[in-house]
């Protein structure tokens, strides 16, 4: 099985990095966040693992964290958009 991988540096969030691996069919195999709200981000990682990249982007794109213009789920979408290009 061929896989795609990205280590995405986040912008505007408490987490600093998102490490994502997907297979050749754009199914997410694993997600790890560095920094941020550990429990919540572990939950997000578990929920999106096994899902298609486009489905996750459709659900999480544009979510904001408080007054910030982005969030960890939104930054995950940015990482997934980059990963799709690979």
N, CA, C and O atoms as CSV, one atom per row, in Angstrom:
chain,resi,resn,atom,element,x,y,z
A,1,UNK,N,N,0.845,-1.176,0.000
A,1,UNK,CA,C,0.000,0.000,0.000
A,1,UNK,C,C,0.894,1.244,0.000
A,1,UNK,O,O,1.808,1.356,0.817
A,2,UNK,N,N,0.631,2.152,-0.897
A,2,UNK,CA,C,1.344,3.430,-0.932
A,2,UNK,C,C,0.683,4.402,0.027
A,2,UNK,O,O,-0.540,4.424,0.165
A,3,UNK,N,N,1.501,5.204,0.686
A,3,UNK,CA,C,0.968,6.195,1.605
A,3,UNK,C,C,1.521,7.572,1.278
A,3,UNK,O,O,2.562,7.716,0.637
A,4,UNK,N,N,0.791,8.578,1.739
A,4,UNK,CA,C,1.212,9.973,1.636
A,4,UNK,C,C,1.351,10.498,3.056
A,4,UNK,O,O,0.593,10.112,3.946
A,5,UNK,N,N,2.317,11.374,3.263
A,5,UNK,CA,C,2.590,11.857,4.613
A,5,UNK,C,C,2.902,13.348,4.578
A,5,UNK,O,O,3.514,13.846,3.633
A,6,UNK,N,N,2.471,14.053,5.624
A,6,UNK,CA,C,2.809,15.467,5.768
A,6,UNK,C,C,3.006,15.786,7.246
A,6,UNK,O,O,2.300,15.267,8.111
A,7,UNK,N,N,3.974,16.644,7.511
A,7,UNK,CA,C,4.132,17.262,8.825
A,7,UNK,C,C,3.847,18.739,8.586
A,7,UNK,O,O,4.672,19.461,8.027
A,8,UNK,N,N,2.674,19.173,9.014
A,8,UNK,CA,C,2.169,20.507,8.702
A,8,UNK,C,C,2.349,21.427,9.895
A,8,UNK,O,O,1.861,21.128,10.985
A,9,UNK,N,N,3.042,22.540,9.706
A,9,UNK,CA,C,3.194,23.538,10.760
A,9,UNK,C,C,1.935,24.391,10.797
A,9,UNK,O,O,1.568,25.021,9.806
A,10,UNK,N,N,1.282,24.403,11.949
A,10,UNK,CA,C,0.019,25.122,12.083
A,10,UNK,C,C,0.252,26.622,12.251
A,10,UNK,O,O,1.358,27.060,12.567
A,11,UNK,N,N,-0.798,27.391,12.036
A,11,UNK,CA,C,-0.757,28.839,12.167
A,11,UNK,C,C,-1.975,29.301,12.959
A,11,UNK,O,O,-3.107,28.974,12.601
A,12,UNK,N,N,-1.752,30.060,14.035
A,12,UNK,CA,C,-2.850,30.647,14.783
A,12,UNK,C,C,-3.539,29.723,15.766
A,12,UNK,O,O,-4.657,30.006,16.196
A,13,UNK,N,N,-2.890,28.611,16.137
A,13,UNK,CA,C,-3.494,27.673,17.089
A,13,UNK,C,C,-2.506,27.326,18.192
A,13,UNK,O,O,-1.317,27.625,18.088
A,14,UNK,N,N,-3.000,26.699,19.238
A,14,UNK,CA,C,-2.133,26.247,20.335
A,14,UNK,C,C,-1.249,25.079,19.907
A,14,UNK,O,O,-0.113,24.960,20.365
A,15,UNK,N,N,-1.762,24.224,19.038
A,15,UNK,CA,C,-0.918,23.142,18.519
A,15,UNK,C,C,0.097,23.744,17.548
A,15,UNK,O,O,-0.182,24.739,16.880
A,16,UNK,N,N,1.272,23.132,17.481
A,16,UNK,CA,C,2.322,23.658,16.616
A,16,UNK,C,C,2.497,22.869,15.322
A,16,UNK,O,O,2.948,23.416,14.316
A,17,UNK,N,N,2.141,21.586,15.344
A,17,UNK,CA,C,2.398,20.726,14.195
A,17,UNK,C,C,1.324,19.640,14.132
A,17,UNK,O,O,0.825,19.173,15.156
A,18,UNK,N,N,0.982,19.248,12.894
A,18,UNK,CA,C,0.069,18.120,12.679
A,18,UNK,C,C,0.769,17.148,11.749
A,18,UNK,O,O,1.232,17.530,10.674
A,19,UNK,N,N,0.845,15.899,12.162
A,19,UNK,CA,C,1.484,14.831,11.396
A,19,UNK,C,C,0.366,13.916,10.880
A,19,UNK,O,O,-0.345,13.297,11.671
A,20,UNK,N,N,0.213,13.832,9.550
A,20,UNK,CA,C,-0.898,13.079,8.955
A,20,UNK,C,C,-0.375,12.106,7.913
A,20,UNK,O,O,0.502,12.445,7.117
A,21,UNK,N,N,-0.917,10.899,7.924
A,21,UNK,CA,C,-0.637,9.890,6.906
A,21,UNK,C,C,-1.960,9.407,6.320
A,21,UNK,O,O,-2.915,9.141,7.050
A,22,UNK,N,N,-2.004,9.299,4.987
A,22,UNK,CA,C,-3.187,8.780,4.289
A,22,UNK,C,C,-2.729,7.757,3.258
A,22,UNK,O,O,-1.576,7.770,2.826
A,23,UNK,N,N,-3.643,6.871,2.866
A,23,UNK,CA,C,-3.299,5.878,1.846
A,23,UNK,C,C,-3.556,6.430,0.447
A,23,UNK,O,O,-3.971,7.578,0.286
A,24,UNK,N,N,-3.304,5.598,-0.559
A,24,UNK,CA,C,-3.434,6.045,-1.955
A,24,UNK,C,C,-4.875,6.366,-2.345
A,24,UNK,O,O,-5.110,6.994,-3.378
A,25,UNK,N,N,-5.842,5.941,-1.529
A,25,UNK,CA,C,-7.256,6.237,-1.783
A,25,UNK,C,C,-7.743,7.441,-0.988
A,25,UNK,O,O,-8.948,7.675,-0.886
A,26,UNK,N,N,-6.813,8.204,-0.425
A,26,UNK,CA,C,-7.120,9.383,0.393
A,26,UNK,C,C,-7.921,9.039,1.647
A,26,UNK,O,O,-8.766,9.821,2.083
A,27,UNK,N,N,-7.654,7.874,2.222
A,27,UNK,CA,C,-8.228,7.497,3.510
A,27,UNK,C,C,-7.168,7.772,4.573
A,27,UNK,O,O,-6.032,7.308,4.470
A,28,UNK,N,N,-7.554,8.528,5.589
A,28,UNK,CA,C,-6.612,8.912,6.647
A,28,UNK,C,C,-6.249,7.688,7.480
A,28,UNK,O,O,-7.123,6.975,7.974
A,29,UNK,N,N,-4.950,7.457,7.626
A,29,UNK,CA,C,-4.457,6.314,8.385
A,29,UNK,C,C,-4.075,6.679,9.816
A,29,UNK,O,O,-4.283,5.889,10.737
A,30,UNK,N,N,-3.512,7.883,10.005
A,30,UNK,CA,C,-3.183,8.327,11.360
A,30,UNK,C,C,-3.003,9.835,11.387
A,30,UNK,O,O,-2.631,10.456,10.391
A,31,UNK,N,N,-3.275,10.406,12.551
A,31,UNK,CA,C,-3.112,11.845,12.778
A,31,UNK,C,C,-2.535,12.041,14.174
A,31,UNK,O,O,-3.024,11.463,15.145
A,32,UNK,N,N,-1.492,12.858,14.265
A,32,UNK,CA,C,-0.909,13.233,15.550
A,32,UNK,C,C,-0.769,14.747,15.594
A,32,UNK,O,O,-0.302,15.358,14.633
A,33,UNK,N,N,-1.174,15.355,16.709
A,33,UNK,CA,C,-1.002,16.784,16.940
A,33,UNK,C,C,0.123,16.969,17.946
A,33,UNK,O,O,0.228,16.212,18.911
A,34,UNK,N,N,0.963,17.973,17.724
A,34,UNK,CA,C,1.988,18.359,18.679
A,34,UNK,C,C,1.513,19.632,19.363
A,34,UNK,O,O,1.337,20.662,18.712
A,35,UNK,N,N,1.305,19.562,20.674
A,35,UNK,CA,C,0.800,20.700,21.430
A,35,UNK,C,C,-0.720,20.759,21.360
A,35,UNK,O,O,-1.364,19.888,20.774
A,36,UNK,N,N,-1.273,21.786,21.959
A,36,UNK,CA,C,-2.721,21.956,21.942
A,36,UNK,C,C,-3.407,21.212,23.076
A,36,UNK,O,O,-2.752,20.738,24.004
A,37,UNK,N,N,-4.711,21.112,22.997
A,37,UNK,CA,C,-5.541,20.451,24.014
A,37,UNK,C,C,-5.492,18.945,23.803
A,37,UNK,O,O,-6.209,18.404,22.961
A,38,UNK,N,N,-4.655,18.283,24.558
A,38,UNK,CA,C,-4.323,16.882,24.322
A,38,UNK,C,C,-5.541,15.966,24.180
A,38,UNK,O,O,-5.635,15.212,23.210
A,39,UNK,N,N,-6.459,16.021,25.120
A,39,UNK,CA,C,-7.621,15.130,25.067
A,39,UNK,C,C,-8.495,15.376,23.855
A,39,UNK,O,O,-8.896,14.431,23.175
A,40,UNK,N,N,-8.794,16.635,23.578
A,40,UNK,CA,C,-9.632,16.970,22.429
A,40,UNK,C,C,-8.969,16.558,21.121
A,40,UNK,O,O,-9.628,16.030,20.225
A,41,UNK,N,N,-7.672,16.800,21.013
A,41,UNK,CA,C,-6.981,16.481,19.768
A,41,UNK,C,C,-6.809,14.984,19.578
A,41,UNK,O,O,-6.806,14.505,18.444
A,42,UNK,N,N,-6.665,14.235,20.666
A,42,UNK,CA,C,-6.666,12.779,20.550
A,42,UNK,C,C,-8.025,12.297,20.045
A,42,UNK,O,O,-8.105,11.383,19.224
A,43,UNK,N,N,-9.089,12.920,20.545
A,43,UNK,CA,C,-10.442,12.564,20.099
A,43,UNK,C,C,-10.635,12.855,18.625
A,43,UNK,O,O,-11.156,12.014,17.893
A,44,UNK,N,N,-10.226,14.030,18.178
A,44,UNK,CA,C,-10.333,14.373,16.757
A,44,UNK,C,C,-9.552,13.371,15.920
A,44,UNK,O,O,-10.036,12.896,14.892
A,45,UNK,N,N,-8.336,13.052,16.370
A,45,UNK,CA,C,-7.503,12.092,15.633
A,45,UNK,C,C,-8.208,10.747,15.473
A,45,UNK,O,O,-8.198,10.166,14.388
A,46,UNK,N,N,-8.811,10.260,16.532
A,46,UNK,CA,C,-9.522,8.977,16.480
A,46,UNK,C,C,-10.741,9.052,15.564
A,46,UNK,O,O,-11.027,8.107,14.827
A,47,UNK,N,N,-11.452,10.165,15.610
A,47,UNK,CA,C,-12.665,10.309,14.803
A,47,UNK,C,C,-12.370,10.387,13.308
A,47,UNK,O,O,-13.152,9.880,12.504
A,48,UNK,N,N,-11.258,11.011,12.920
A,48,UNK,CA,C,-10.975,11.175,11.492
A,48,UNK,C,C,-10.205,10.004,10.899
A,48,UNK,O,O,-10.196,9.833,9.680
A,49,UNK,N,N,-9.555,9.190,11.736
A,49,UNK,CA,C,-8.825,8.028,11.223
A,49,UNK,C,C,-9.814,7.063,10.570
A,49,UNK,O,O,-10.829,6.698,11.164
A,50,UNK,N,N,-9.506,6.662,9.352
A,50,UNK,CA,C,-10.382,5.776,8.581
A,50,UNK,C,C,-11.355,6.525,7.679
A,50,UNK,O,O,-12.075,5.907,6.895
A,51,UNK,N,N,-11.382,7.851,7.786
A,51,UNK,CA,C,-12.288,8.668,6.979
A,51,UNK,C,C,-11.582,9.175,5.720
A,51,UNK,O,O,-10.357,9.291,5.687
A,52,UNK,N,N,-12.366,9.471,4.697
A,52,UNK,CA,C,-11.825,10.058,3.467
A,52,UNK,C,C,-11.460,11.519,3.730
A,52,UNK,O,O,-12.160,12.230,4.452
A,53,UNK,N,N,-10.350,11.950,3.131
A,53,UNK,CA,C,-9.883,13.323,3.299
A,53,UNK,C,C,-10.980,14.326,2.969
A,53,UNK,O,O,-11.216,15.247,3.751
A,54,UNK,N,N,-11.651,14.174,1.845
A,54,UNK,CA,C,-12.680,15.137,1.432
A,54,UNK,C,C,-13.841,15.193,2.423
A,54,UNK,O,O,-14.419,16.259,2.636
A,55,UNK,N,N,-14.187,14.060,3.029
A,55,UNK,CA,C,-15.272,14.049,4.017
A,55,UNK,C,C,-14.889,14.829,5.269
A,55,UNK,O,O,-15.707,15.560,5.828
A,56,UNK,N,N,-13.648,14.671,5.701
A,56,UNK,CA,C,-13.177,15.391,6.883
A,56,UNK,C,C,-13.127,16.891,6.603
A,56,UNK,O,O,-13.553,17.693,7.433
A,57,UNK,N,N,-12.610,17.268,5.444
A,57,UNK,CA,C,-12.558,18.689,5.082
A,57,UNK,C,C,-13.966,19.287,5.054
A,57,UNK,O,O,-14.175,20.401,5.534
A,58,UNK,N,N,-14.919,18.560,4.501
A,58,UNK,CA,C,-16.298,19.057,4.418
A,58,UNK,C,C,-16.894,19.296,5.807
A,58,UNK,O,O,-17.695,20.214,5.981
A,59,UNK,N,N,-16.521,18.499,6.781
A,59,UNK,CA,C,-17.094,18.624,8.125
A,59,UNK,C,C,-16.373,19.629,9.013
A,59,UNK,O,O,-17.010,20.278,9.843
A,60,UNK,N,N,-15.059,19.771,8.859
A,60,UNK,CA,C,-14.274,20.548,9.814
A,60,UNK,C,C,-13.774,21.894,9.294
A,60,UNK,O,O,-13.318,22.728,10.076
A,61,UNK,N,N,-13.856,22.109,7.991
A,61,UNK,CA,C,-13.339,23.335,7.394
A,61,UNK,C,C,-14.044,24.570,7.954
A,61,UNK,O,O,-15.273,24.616,8.009
A,62,UNK,N,N,-13.273,25.557,8.363
A,62,UNK,CA,C,-13.825,26.831,8.806
A,62,UNK,C,C,-14.189,26.912,10.272
A,62,UNK,O,O,-14.635,27.965,10.727
A,63,UNK,N,N,-14.015,25.837,11.034
A,63,UNK,CA,C,-14.297,25.895,12.471
A,63,UNK,C,C,-13.331,26.880,13.118
A,63,UNK,O,O,-12.138,26.889,12.816
A,64,UNK,N,N,-13.864,27.706,14.009
A,64,UNK,CA,C,-13.049,28.708,14.696
A,64,UNK,C,C,-12.935,28.362,16.172
A,64,UNK,O,O,-13.805,27.697,16.734
A,65,UNK,N,N,-11.863,28.818,16.788
A,65,UNK,CA,C,-11.640,28.615,18.225
A,65,UNK,C,C,-11.754,29.974,18.909
A,65,UNK,O,O,-10.839,30.794,18.831
A,66,UNK,N,N,-12.873,30.204,19.572
A,66,UNK,CA,C,-13.093,31.479,20.227
A,66,UNK,C,C,-13.042,32.617,19.224
A,66,UNK,O,O,-13.704,32.570,18.187
A,67,UNK,N,N,-12.251,33.644,19.534
A,67,UNK,CA,C,-12.133,34.805,18.655
A,67,UNK,C,C,-11.094,34.601,17.553
A,67,UNK,O,O,-10.923,35.467,16.695
A,68,UNK,N,N,-10.403,33.467,17.571
A,68,UNK,CA,C,-9.392,33.199,16.548
A,68,UNK,C,C,-10.068,32.943,15.205
A,68,UNK,O,O,-11.218,32.509,15.153
A,69,UNK,N,N,-9.351,33.213,14.130
A,69,UNK,CA,C,-9.917,33.000,12.796
A,69,UNK,C,C,-9.766,31.560,12.329
A,69,UNK,O,O,-10.182,31.225,11.220
A,70,UNK,N,N,-9.178,30.707,13.155
A,70,UNK,CA,C,-8.952,29.305,12.799
A,70,UNK,C,C,-9.045,28.461,14.058
A,70,UNK,O,O,-9.357,28.975,15.132
A,71,UNK,N,N,-8.774,27.165,13.930
A,71,UNK,CA,C,-8.791,26.226,15.051
A,71,UNK,C,C,-7.933,25.035,14.674
A,71,UNK,O,O,-7.467,24.941,13.538
A,72,UNK,N,N,-7.720,24.134,15.600
A,72,UNK,CA,C,-6.974,22.915,15.270
A,72,UNK,C,C,-7.703,22.079,14.217
A,72,UNK,O,O,-7.047,21.583,13.300
A,73,UNK,N,N,-9.032,21.895,14.299
A,73,UNK,CA,C,-9.711,21.169,13.231
A,73,UNK,C,C,-9.584,21.871,11.870
A,73,UNK,O,O,-9.420,21.208,10.846
A,74,UNK,N,N,-9.659,23.196,11.855
A,74,UNK,CA,C,-9.505,23.948,10.617
A,74,UNK,C,C,-8.084,23.801,10.074
A,74,UNK,O,O,-7.895,23.653,8.866
A,75,UNK,N,N,-7.092,23.839,10.949
A,75,UNK,CA,C,-5.712,23.650,10.514
A,75,UNK,C,C,-5.487,22.226,9.998
A,75,UNK,O,O,-4.692,22.019,9.081
A,76,UNK,N,N,-6.181,21.250,10.578
A,76,UNK,CA,C,-6.114,19.890,10.045
A,76,UNK,C,C,-6.599,19.877,8.604
A,76,UNK,O,O,-6.032,19.171,7.770
A,77,UNK,N,N,-7.630,20.640,8.300
A,77,UNK,CA,C,-8.121,20.736,6.915
A,77,UNK,C,C,-7.051,21.311,6.002
A,77,UNK,O,O,-6.883,20.838,4.877
A,78,UNK,N,N,-6.320,22.327,6.467
A,78,UNK,CA,C,-5.239,22.897,5.647
A,78,UNK,C,C,-4.179,21.830,5.373
A,78,UNK,O,O,-3.672,21.719,4.257
A,79,UNK,N,N,-3.851,21.046,6.405
A,79,UNK,CA,C,-2.866,19.966,6.231
A,79,UNK,C,C,-3.381,18.929,5.238
A,79,UNK,O,O,-2.625,18.457,4.388
A,80,UNK,N,N,-4.660,18.571,5.338
A,80,UNK,CA,C,-5.230,17.568,4.438
A,80,UNK,C,C,-5.274,18.077,2.993
A,80,UNK,O,O,-5.064,17.308,2.056
A,81,UNK,N,N,-5.546,19.368,2.816
A,81,UNK,CA,C,-5.540,19.940,1.458
A,81,UNK,C,C,-4.147,19.843,0.845
A,81,UNK,O,O,-4.005,19.536,-0.339
A,82,UNK,N,N,-3.120,20.104,1.653
A,82,UNK,CA,C,-1.737,19.965,1.173
A,82,UNK,C,C,-1.410,18.516,0.869
A,82,UNK,O,O,-0.748,18.218,-0.125
A,83,UNK,N,N,-1.871,17.617,1.721
A,83,UNK,CA,C,-1.594,16.193,1.554
A,83,UNK,C,C,-2.225,15.655,0.269
A,83,UNK,O,O,-1.637,14.805,-0.400
A,84,UNK,N,N,-3.406,16.141,-0.076
A,84,UNK,CA,C,-4.079,15.687,-1.306
A,84,UNK,C,C,-3.260,15.998,-2.557
A,84,UNK,O,O,-3.363,15.283,-3.553
A,85,UNK,N,N,-2.454,17.050,-2.517
A,85,UNK,CA,C,-1.659,17.465,-3.668
A,85,UNK,C,C,-0.462,16.550,-3.909
A,85,UNK,O,O,0.159,16.613,-4.971
A,86,UNK,N,N,-0.137,15.712,-2.948
A,86,UNK,CA,C,1.061,14.872,-3.040
A,86,UNK,C,C,0.813,13.590,-3.770
A,86,UNK,O,O,1.728,12.781,-3.926
